[in-house]
């Protein structure tokens, strides 16, 4: 039926949009914001028709076909609580996850990316070869395989902005869970507008304010009151995790301009303290810390290698040491038969660095082992965002800003160049930011423009020492021109890595800095021509990824495995490492851009057949 006036009113904001059916009786609202709507149909000489509380989700299209009956214009048919509407207009495969699911399911960390695996076709495993950045250093980055595609080929959007980490994939921005209205996962058959990424497409829409003030507060608490201690630990490590915050939104100009401007803000603070258990670490005994290895004399069976080393030991000890001479032999009590009689290494044979290293090594507290859970890993994360929406003459204008700084302190870091014993904590810190501007402009009742501009920035610095280290000379090292270590990055000067067979100590040996920036412009146009809904537009984003290693092993590292004397700690005492390494600062600057244009048509061939192509 032509000439039917159709009005869609957002229940929460009161913002109304109007259109009119064409000569064939078709109508279309090309760009409705997500939310609950009342839709009414009116034409002279016919009873009015209204359908209430229709839910418009992210990237979905609903179809409502009213039947208008002849009658007085004051009569109206109202349908409330109708059956769930199915999207029959698009071919996209996926699922919308709304506030009910997010609030009902227990999530450790309150990250929407933990819910991606609810969708069929998503493999909940991270198989990234070289790793990836972790949002807030403890959240799921969403590096998952979807519909058989590579796990780094998923597209992540927040309010239409590209938020994909440019080097290793995954999501950079994880909004507060209470601020998310819903998000859509498209696993296959995505529309032509979704280029760039061959995996899944995840589009997050945050909440906007309404005509009523509303808010919420929350706190999630975990602790160690009911935890058991590690079997090998003398005490139980602490575990305290507090996640608290709230949301608040409402109208900005309600007394003066109702249904015009709205705001919504959110805040989430995370405080986490987790006791880290070292397990049982075999450390030197009290006697060995004095140079007495009589308890393990049978292992002290190495021989002196090379004339230079033999001459060095001779100078230190004051008696002759020869190449090939055993450091100790069973029953040896004289320097005429071995280098160290009675399996005792005198302090005169020690290197100048060794006396400063010994205090760094913990003493046994559980038989021959050292164990503790007294040192804790901590996380401080402060996440907040603000969104403002305005219904103007240009259309609906939306602005969104997200800010998430965090600091993680770890007492140990054995993964690469870190200590496995107390005394050398390291820090990882970061900050994620997102700024978006969206303008939805109705050029006519059948022609709509949607413009999005965004800027995403992420900072991630790994491996910072949580405390300042001593100078090389105070450690006992000689000057560089006398065979000592040349410090390549003086601002990161600290203890070098000292690796033994059963433990490692020293400051974290590699600082990695990564800064991501994404500049994006996107414009989508929707035009309705009778039974055709045409959509076309373009997307451009420019990615900067700066990765640097300002401390790339510049403090050096020594390894002791007993290759010289037969016992790793004895090798350290006399200064005989089996390897030494040192690296120079390095940097990598990546620049890339993406430009995509598209066109697609949703053709309603008959009342029960829609053909999508593009």
C-alpha positions as CSV (number, residue, x, y, z in Angstrom):
1,X,0.0,0.0,0.0
2,X,1.6,3.3,-1.0
3,X,1.7,6.5,1.1
4,X,1.6,4.9,4.5
5,X,3.3,7.1,7.1
6,X,5.7,5.0,9.2
7,X,7.3,6.3,12.5
8,X,9.9,4.6,14.6
9,X,10.4,6.0,18.1
10,X,13.3,4.9,20.4
11,X,11.6,4.1,23.7
12,X,14.6,5.1,25.8
13,X,15.5,8.4,24.2
14,X,12.3,9.5,22.5
15,X,14.1,10.1,19.2
16,X,11.8,9.6,16.3
17,X,12.4,8.8,12.7
18,X,9.7,9.0,9.9
19,X,9.4,7.6,6.4
20,X,6.7,6.7,3.9
21,X,5.9,3.6,1.9
22,X,6.7,3.9,-1.8
23,X,4.4,3.1,-4.8
24,X,5.0,-0.6,-4.3
25,X,4.2,-0.4,-0.5
26,X,7.8,-0.9,0.7
27,X,9.4,1.2,3.4
28,X,12.8,1.1,5.1
29,X,14.7,2.7,8.0
30,X,18.3,2.5,6.7
31,X,20.1,3.4,10.0
32,X,18.4,2.9,13.3
33,X,20.5,2.9,16.4
34,X,20.4,-0.2,18.6
35,X,17.6,-0.1,21.2
36,X,13.9,-0.8,21.7
37,X,11.4,0.8,19.4
38,X,7.7,1.4,18.9
39,X,6.7,1.4,15.2
40,X,3.4,2.9,14.1
41,X,1.7,2.9,10.6
42,X,-1.0,5.4,9.6
43,X,-3.0,6.2,6.4
44,X,-6.2,8.1,5.9
45,X,-9.3,5.9,5.8
46,X,-7.5,3.0,7.6
47,X,-7.2,2.0,11.2
48,X,-3.8,2.8,12.6
49,X,-1.4,-0.1,13.5
50,X,1.4,0.0,16.1
51,X,3.9,-2.6,17.2
52,X,5.7,-2.0,20.5
53,X,9.0,-3.0,22.0
54,X,10.9,-4.2,18.9
55,X,14.5,-4.8,19.6
56,X,17.1,-3.5,17.0
57,X,20.4,-5.3,17.5
58,X,23.9,-4.6,16.0
59,X,24.1,-5.4,12.3
60,X,20.6,-6.8,12.0
61,X,17.5,-6.1,9.9
62,X,14.0,-6.7,11.0
63,X,10.9,-6.9,8.9
64,X,7.5,-5.8,10.1
65,X,4.6,-6.2,7.6
66,X,1.4,-4.7,9.1
67,X,-2.1,-5.3,7.8
68,X,-4.1,-2.1,7.7
69,X,-7.9,-2.5,7.8
70,X,-10.5,-0.1,6.5
71,X,-11.9,2.0,9.4
72,X,-11.9,5.3,11.2
73,X,-8.6,6.9,11.6
74,X,-9.0,7.1,15.3
75,X,-9.1,3.4,15.6
76,X,-5.8,1.6,16.1
77,X,-4.5,-1.9,16.4
78,X,-1.6,-2.3,18.9
79,X,0.6,-5.4,19.2
80,X,2.7,-5.8,22.3
81,X,5.1,-8.5,23.2
82,X,5.1,-10.1,19.8
83,X,7.0,-13.2,19.0
84,X,10.8,-12.9,18.5
85,X,11.6,-11.4,15.2
86,X,14.1,-13.3,13.0
87,X,16.5,-11.5,10.7
88,X,15.4,-12.7,7.3
89,X,16.9,-9.9,5.3
90,X,20.6,-10.7,5.6
91,X,22.7,-13.8,5.0
92,X,25.2,-13.1,7.8
93,X,25.9,-16.0,10.1
94,X,26.5,-15.1,13.7
95,X,25.0,-14.2,17.0
96,X,24.1,-11.1,19.1
97,X,25.2,-11.3,22.8
98,X,23.3,-8.8,24.9
99,X,23.3,-7.5,28.4
100,X,21.4,-10.5,29.9
101,X,24.0,-13.0,28.8
102,X,26.9,-10.8,29.8
103,X,25.4,-10.2,33.3
104,X,24.4,-13.9,33.8
105,X,27.6,-15.7,32.9
106,X,30.5,-15.7,35.4
107,X,33.5,-14.0,33.8
108,X,36.9,-13.9,35.5
109,X,38.2,-10.5,34.4
110,X,34.9,-9.1,33.0
111,X,36.0,-9.2,29.4
112,X,33.5,-9.6,26.5
113,X,36.1,-11.5,24.5
114,X,35.6,-14.4,27.0
115,X,32.1,-14.8,25.5
116,X,33.2,-15.3,21.9
117,X,33.5,-19.0,22.3
118,X,29.7,-19.2,22.9
119,X,29.3,-18.9,19.1
120,X,29.5,-22.2,17.0
121,X,32.5,-22.3,14.8
122,X,34.8,-20.4,17.3
123,X,37.8,-22.5,18.6
124,X,38.6,-21.3,22.1
125,X,42.3,-21.7,21.8
126,X,45.1,-19.2,21.3
127,X,47.7,-20.7,18.9
128,X,49.5,-17.5,18.0
129,X,53.1,-18.5,17.1
130,X,54.8,-15.4,18.4
131,X,52.4,-14.3,21.1
132,X,50.4,-11.1,21.2
133,X,49.6,-8.1,23.5
134,X,47.3,-8.8,26.3
135,X,44.7,-6.0,27.1
136,X,45.2,-4.7,30.7
137,X,47.9,-7.5,30.9
138,X,45.3,-10.0,32.1
139,X,42.4,-10.0,29.7
140,X,41.6,-12.2,26.7
141,X,42.7,-10.5,23.5
142,X,40.3,-12.6,21.3
143,X,43.0,-14.3,19.2
144,X,40.8,-17.2,18.4
145,X,40.1,-19.2,15.2
146,X,36.7,-18.5,13.7
147,X,35.2,-20.7,11.0
148,X,38.6,-22.2,10.3
149,X,40.4,-18.9,9.6
150,X,43.7,-17.9,11.1
151,X,43.3,-16.6,14.7
152,X,45.0,-13.3,13.9
153,X,42.5,-12.5,11.1
154,X,39.6,-11.4,13.2
155,X,38.2,-7.8,13.0
156,X,37.3,-6.0,16.2
157,X,35.3,-2.8,16.3
158,X,34.0,-0.6,19.1
159,X,31.2,1.8,18.0
160,X,32.3,1.3,14.4
161,X,36.0,2.0,15.1
162,X,38.8,-0.4,14.1
163,X,40.5,-1.6,17.4
164,X,42.7,-4.4,16.0
165,X,46.3,-4.6,17.2
166,X,48.4,-4.0,14.1
167,X,51.3,-6.3,14.7
168,X,50.0,-9.6,16.1
169,X,46.2,-9.2,15.9
170,X,43.6,-9.3,18.7
171,X,41.6,-6.6,20.4
172,X,43.2,-3.5,21.8
173,X,40.1,-2.0,23.5
174,X,38.1,-3.9,26.1
175,X,35.3,-1.7,27.4
176,X,33.8,-2.1,30.9
177,X,31.4,-5.0,30.6
178,X,28.6,-2.9,32.2
179,X,29.0,-0.3,29.5
180,X,28.4,-2.6,26.6
181,X,24.8,-2.7,25.3
182,X,25.6,-5.7,23.1
183,X,28.0,-7.1,20.6
184,X,27.6,-9.1,17.4
185,X,29.8,-11.9,16.2
186,X,29.7,-12.6,12.5
187,X,31.5,-15.8,11.7
188,X,30.7,-16.2,8.0
189,X,28.8,-14.7,5.0
190,X,29.6,-11.2,6.2
191,X,28.3,-8.3,4.1
192,X,30.5,-6.6,1.6
193,X,31.1,-3.7,4.0
194,X,33.3,-6.0,6.1
195,X,36.6,-6.3,4.3
196,X,40.1,-6.3,5.6
197,X,39.8,-9.4,7.8
198,X,39.0,-12.9,6.7
199,X,38.1,-14.3,10.1
200,X,35.3,-13.3,12.4
201,X,33.9,-9.8,12.6
202,X,33.1,-8.6,16.1
203,X,31.2,-5.3,16.5
204,X,30.7,-3.9,20.0
205,X,28.1,-1.2,20.7
206,X,28.4,0.7,24.0
207,X,25.4,2.0,25.9
208,X,24.1,5.5,25.4
209,X,22.2,7.8,27.8
210,X,18.4,8.0,27.8
211,X,15.7,10.4,28.9
212,X,15.9,9.1,32.4
213,X,18.9,9.2,34.8
214,X,20.0,5.7,35.6
215,X,23.1,4.0,36.9
216,X,24.6,1.0,38.6
217,X,27.4,0.1,41.0
218,X,29.2,-3.2,41.3
219,X,32.1,-5.0,43.1
220,X,33.5,-8.5,42.4
221,X,35.7,-9.9,45.1
222,X,38.0,-13.0,45.2
223,X,40.3,-13.9,48.0
224,X,42.3,-16.8,49.4
225,X,40.2,-17.5,52.5
226,X,39.2,-21.0,51.2
227,X,42.4,-21.7,49.3
228,X,44.8,-24.5,50.2
229,X,48.6,-23.9,50.3
230,X,50.9,-25.4,47.7
231,X,52.1,-28.8,48.9
232,X,55.8,-27.8,48.9
233,X,55.3,-24.3,50.3
234,X,55.5,-23.5,54.1
235,X,52.7,-21.0,53.8
236,X,49.7,-20.0,51.7
237,X,50.1,-17.3,49.2
238,X,47.7,-14.3,49.3
239,X,45.1,-13.8,46.6
240,X,43.1,-10.6,46.7
241,X,41.2,-9.4,43.6
242,X,38.8,-6.5,43.8
243,X,37.0,-5.2,40.7
244,X,34.6,-2.4,41.4
245,X,33.0,0.6,39.7
246,X,29.8,1.8,38.2
247,X,27.9,3.4,35.4
248,X,25.7,6.5,35.1
249,X,23.8,8.1,32.3
250,X,20.9,10.3,31.4
251,X,19.8,13.4,29.5
252,X,22.0,16.5,29.1
253,X,19.4,19.1,28.3
254,X,16.1,17.6,29.5
255,X,14.5,20.8,30.8
256,X,15.4,22.8,27.8
257,X,15.7,20.4,24.9
258,X,14.1,17.0,25.6
259,X,15.0,14.1,23.4
260,X,18.0,15.9,22.1
261,X,21.2,15.1,24.1
262,X,22.3,12.2,26.3
263,X,25.4,11.1,28.1
264,X,26.7,7.8,29.6
265,X,29.8,7.2,31.6
266,X,31.5,4.2,33.2
267,X,34.4,3.4,35.5
268,X,36.0,0.2,36.6
269,X,39.0,-0.2,38.9
270,X,40.9,-3.5,39.4
271,X,43.2,-4.2,42.3
272,X,44.8,-7.6,42.3
273,X,47.5,-9.1,44.6
274,X,48.5,-12.7,44.0
275,X,51.1,-14.6,46.0
276,X,53.6,-16.2,43.6
277,X,54.9,-19.6,44.7
278,X,58.5,-20.3,43.7
279,X,58.3,-24.1,44.3
280,X,61.3,-25.9,45.5
281,X,64.6,-24.3,44.2
282,X,67.9,-26.1,44.9
283,X,70.3,-23.4,46.2
284,X,73.8,-23.5,47.5
285,X,74.2,-24.6,51.1
286,X,75.6,-22.4,53.9
287,X,79.0,-24.2,53.6
288,X,79.1,-23.8,49.8
289,X,78.4,-20.1,50.3
290,X,81.8,-20.1,52.1
291,X,83.5,-22.0,49.4
292,X,83.3,-25.4,51.1
293,X,82.1,-28.1,48.7
294,X,83.1,-31.1,50.7
295,X,79.5,-32.4,50.8
296,X,79.5,-32.6,47.0
297,X,83.2,-33.2,46.4
298,X,82.5,-36.1,44.1
299,X,81.0,-33.5,41.6
300,X,84.0,-31.3,41.7
301,X,85.8,-33.3,39.0
302,X,86.5,-30.7,36.2
303,X,90.0,-29.9,35.0
304,X,91.7,-26.6,34.3
305,X,91.2,-25.5,30.7
306,X,93.7,-23.4,28.8
307,X,97.0,-21.6,29.8
308,X,95.3,-18.2,30.4
309,X,93.0,-19.6,33.0
310,X,95.7,-21.7,34.6
311,X,97.9,-18.5,34.9
312,X,94.9,-16.5,36.4
313,X,94.3,-19.1,39.1
314,X,98.0,-19.3,39.9
315,X,98.1,-15.5,40.4
316,X,95.1,-15.6,42.7
317,X,96.1,-18.7,44.8
318,X,99.9,-18.0,45.0
319,X,100.8,-21.5,43.9
320,X,101.3,-23.1,40.5
321,X,98.2,-24.3,38.6
322,X,98.7,-26.2,35.4
323,X,96.6,-27.0,32.4
324,X,94.6,-30.2,32.8
325,X,95.1,-30.3,36.6
326,X,92.0,-31.5,38.4
327,X,90.1,-29.1,40.6
328,X,89.7,-31.8,43.1
329,X,90.5,-35.5,43.3
330,X,89.3,-38.0,45.9
331,X,91.4,-37.7,49.1
332,X,93.3,-34.7,47.8
333,X,94.6,-32.6,50.7
334,X,97.5,-30.8,49.0
335,X,97.8,-28.2,46.3
336,X,100.4,-30.4,44.7
337,X,97.7,-32.9,43.7
338,X,94.7,-30.7,42.9
339,X,93.8,-27.0,42.6
340,X,91.4,-27.0,45.6
341,X,92.5,-29.3,48.4
342,X,89.8,-30.7,50.6
343,X,87.2,-29.4,48.0
344,X,87.5,-25.9,49.5
345,X,87.7,-22.9,47.2
346,X,89.5,-20.2,49.2
347,X,88.3,-16.6,48.9
348,X,91.5,-15.6,47.2
349,X,90.4,-17.7,44.2
350,X,87.1,-15.9,44.0
351,X,86.4,-13.4,41.3
352,X,85.8,-9.8,42.3
353,X,82.1,-10.0,41.5
354,X,81.3,-13.2,43.4
355,X,81.2,-11.7,46.9
356,X,78.5,-9.3,45.7
357,X,76.5,-12.1,44.0
358,X,76.3,-14.4,47.1
359,X,73.9,-12.1,49.1
360,X,71.5,-12.1,46.1
361,X,71.0,-15.9,46.3
362,X,68.5,-17.0,49.0
363,X,69.6,-19.4,51.7
364,X,67.9,-22.8,52.0
365,X,64.8,-22.9,54.2
366,X,63.3,-26.3,53.4
367,X,66.2,-28.8,53.6
368,X,68.5,-28.1,50.7
369,X,65.8,-26.1,48.9
370,X,64.5,-22.5,49.1
371,X,60.7,-21.9,48.7
372,X,58.4,-19.0,49.4
373,X,55.1,-17.6,48.4
374,X,55.6,-14.3,50.3
375,X,56.2,-12.2,47.2
376,X,53.2,-11.1,45.3
377,X,52.3,-10.1,41.8
378,X,50.1,-7.0,41.7
379,X,47.9,-5.3,39.1
380,X,46.5,-1.8,39.1
381,X,44.0,-1.0,36.4
382,X,41.8,2.1,36.1
383,X,39.4,2.0,33.2
384,X,36.8,4.7,32.3
385,X,34.8,5.9,29.3
386,X,32.3,8.6,28.4
387,X,29.8,8.7,25.5
388,X,27.7,11.7,24.4
389,X,24.9,11.5,21.8
390,X,23.1,14.5,20.3
391,X,20.1,14.6,18.0
392,X,20.9,17.7,15.8
393,X,19.9,19.2,12.5
394,X,22.7,17.3,10.9
395,X,21.4,14.0,12.4
396,X,22.6,11.9,15.3
397,X,26.1,12.8,16.4
398,X,27.9,10.5,18.8
399,X,31.2,10.9,20.5
400,X,33.0,8.2,22.6
401,X,36.3,8.2,24.6
402,X,37.9,5.2,26.3
403,X,40.9,5.4,28.7
404,X,42.6,2.4,30.3
405,X,46.0,2.8,32.0
406,X,47.4,-0.1,34.0
407,X,50.6,-1.3,35.8
408,X,51.5,-5.0,36.5
409,X,54.4,-5.8,38.9
410,X,55.8,-9.3,39.0
411,X,58.4,-10.5,41.6
412,X,59.8,-13.0,39.1
413,X,59.8,-13.5,35.3
414,X,61.6,-16.7,34.2
415,X,60.3,-16.6,30.7
416,X,63.1,-14.5,29.2
417,X,66.0,-13.0,31.1
418,X,64.1,-12.7,34.4
419,X,64.8,-13.9,37.9
420,X,63.3,-17.0,39.5
421,X,64.4,-15.9,43.0
422,X,63.2,-12.8,45.0
423,X,64.9,-9.5,44.7
424,X,64.4,-8.5,41.1
425,X,60.8,-7.5,40.4
426,X,59.9,-6.2,37.0
427,X,57.0,-4.2,35.6
428,X,54.8,-4.2,32.6
429,X,52.7,-1.1,32.0
430,X,50.3,0.1,29.3
431,X,47.6,2.5,28.4
432,X,44.8,2.0,25.8
433,X,42.8,4.9,24.4
434,X,40.0,5.2,21.8
435,X,38.4,8.3,20.5
436,X,35.5,8.1,18.0
437,X,33.1,10.5,16.3
438,X,30.0,9.2,14.5
439,X,27.5,11.3,12.4
440,X,24.4,9.7,11.0
441,X,22.7,12.1,8.6
442,X,19.4,11.5,6.9
443,X,19.9,13.1,3.5
444,X,16.3,12.2,2.6
445,X,13.7,9.7,3.8
446,X,15.4,7.0,1.6
447,X,19.0,8.1,1.7
448,X,21.2,8.1,4.8
449,X,24.9,8.7,5.4
450,X,26.9,7.2,8.3
451,X,30.3,8.8,8.9
452,X,32.9,7.5,11.4
453,X,36.3,9.0,12.4
454,X,38.4,7.3,15.1
455,X,41.8,7.3,16.7
456,X,43.1,4.3,18.6
457,X,46.3,4.4,20.6
458,X,47.9,1.7,22.7
459,X,51.1,1.7,24.8
460,X,52.8,-1.4,26.1
461,X,56.2,-1.5,27.8
462,X,57.4,-4.9,29.1
463,X,60.5,-5.7,31.3
464,X,61.0,-2.5,33.3
465,X,63.0,-3.1,36.4
466,X,60.9,-2.2,39.5
467,X,64.0,-1.0,41.3
468,X,67.2,0.8,40.3
469,X,70.3,-1.4,39.9
470,X,73.9,-0.7,41.1
471,X,76.8,0.6,39.0
472,X,79.1,-1.9,37.3
473,X,82.0,-0.9,39.4
474,X,80.1,-1.5,42.6
475,X,79.2,-5.0,41.4
476,X,82.9,-5.7,41.1
477,X,83.3,-5.6,37.3
478,X,86.4,-4.1,35.8
479,X,86.3,-1.0,33.5
480,X,85.6,-1.7,29.8
481,X,89.1,-1.0,28.8
482,X,90.3,-3.6,31.3
483,X,88.1,-6.4,30.1
484,X,85.0,-5.5,31.9
485,X,81.4,-5.0,30.6
486,X,80.6,-2.0,28.4
487,X,77.2,-0.7,29.4
488,X,75.2,0.0,26.2
489,X,72.1,1.6,27.8
490,X,73.2,3.5,30.9
491,X,69.6,4.5,31.8
492,X,68.7,0.8,32.2
493,X,71.9,-0.1,34.1
494,X,71.3,-3.0,36.5
495,X,72.5,-6.5,37.5
496,X,73.2,-8.7,34.5
497,X,71.4,-12.1,34.1
498,X,73.2,-14.8,36.1
499,X,71.9,-18.2,35.1
500,X,72.6,-21.4,37.1
501,X,71.4,-25.0,36.6
502,X,68.4,-24.6,39.0
503,X,67.7,-20.9,39.2
504,X,68.3,-17.5,37.6
505,X,68.9,-14.1,39.1
506,X,69.4,-10.6,37.9
507,X,67.3,-7.8,36.5
508,X,65.0,-8.5,33.6
509,X,67.3,-8.5,30.5
510,X,65.0,-7.2,27.8
511,X,62.7,-4.2,27.6
512,X,60.2,-4.2,24.8
513,X,58.3,-1.1,24.0
514,X,55.4,-1.1,21.6
515,X,53.2,1.8,20.5
516,X,50.2,1.2,18.2
517,X,48.2,4.0,16.5
518,X,45.3,3.6,14.1
519,X,43.8,6.5,12.3
520,X,40.5,5.7,10.6
521,X,37.9,7.4,8.3
522,X,34.8,5.5,7.1
523,X,31.7,6.6,5.3
524,X,28.7,4.3,4.6
525,X,25.7,5.4,2.4
526,X,22.3,3.6,2.3
527,X,19.8,4.3,-0.4
528,X,16.4,2.7,-0.7
529,X,15.0,2.4,-4.3
530,X,11.7,0.6,-4.3
531,X,12.6,-3.1,-3.5
532,X,16.3,-2.5,-3.5
533,X,18.3,-1.4,-0.4
534,X,21.7,-0.2,-1.8
535,X,24.6,0.2,0.5
536,X,28.0,1.5,-0.6
537,X,31.0,3.3,1.0
538,X,34.7,3.3,1.8
539,X,37.0,2.6,4.7
540,X,40.5,3.9,5.2
541,X,42.8,3.3,8.1
542,X,46.5,4.1,8.6
543,X,48.4,2.0,11.1
544,X,51.6,2.9,13.0
545,X,53.3,0.2,15.0
546,X,56.6,1.2,16.7
547,X,58.5,-1.6,18.4
548,X,61.8,-1.1,20.1
549,X,64.2,-2.8,22.4
550,X,66.0,0.0,24.3
551,X,67.4,-2.6,26.6
552,X,68.1,-5.6,24.4
553,X,70.3,-7.6,26.8
554,X,72.5,-4.5,27.2
555,X,73.4,-5.5,30.8
556,X,74.8,-8.8,29.5
557,X,74.2,-12.2,30.9
558,X,76.4,-15.0,32.2
559,X,75.7,-18.8,32.3
560,X,77.1,-21.2,34.8
561,X,76.5,-24.9,34.4
562,X,79.5,-26.6,35.9
563,X,81.4,-26.9,32.7
564,X,84.7,-25.8,34.3
565,X,84.7,-27.3,37.8
566,X,81.8,-29.6,37.7
567,X,79.5,-27.5,39.9
568,X,77.7,-24.4,38.6
569,X,78.0,-22.4,41.8
570,X,81.8,-23.2,42.0
571,X,82.2,-21.9,38.5
572,X,80.5,-18.7,39.5
573,X,82.8,-18.2,42.6
574,X,86.0,-18.4,40.4
575,X,84.4,-16.4,37.6
576,X,84.3,-19.1,34.9
577,X,81.0,-18.8,32.9
578,X,80.3,-21.2,30.1
579,X,78.7,-18.4,28.1
580,X,78.3,-14.6,28.0
581,X,75.9,-12.6,25.8
582,X,75.2,-8.9,25.3
583,X,72.9,-7.2,22.8
584,X,72.5,-3.8,21.3
585,X,69.3,-1.7,21.3
586,X,67.1,-2.4,18.3
587,X,63.9,-0.9,16.8
588,X,61.3,-1.7,14.2
589,X,58.8,0.8,12.7
590,X,55.9,-0.6,10.8
591,X,53.6,1.6,8.6
592,X,50.7,0.2,6.7
593,X,47.4,1.5,5.3
594,X,44.2,-0.1,4.2
595,X,41.8,1.3,1.7
596,X,38.6,-0.5,0.8
597,X,35.5,0.4,-1.1
598,X,32.3,-1.7,-1.5
599,X,28.8,-1.8,-2.9
600,X,26.0,-4.2,-2.1
601,X,22.3,-4.6,-2.7
602,X,19.6,-6.3,-0.7
603,X,16.9,-7.0,-3.2
604,X,13.5,-8.0,-1.9
605,X,12.5,-10.1,-4.9
606,X,9.2,-11.3,-3.4
607,X,7.5,-11.1,0.0
608,X,9.4,-14.2,1.1
609,X,12.6,-14.0,-0.9
610,X,15.5,-11.6,-0.4
611,X,18.6,-11.7,-2.6
612,X,21.9,-10.1,-1.2
613,X,24.8,-9.5,-3.5
614,X,27.8,-7.1,-3.6
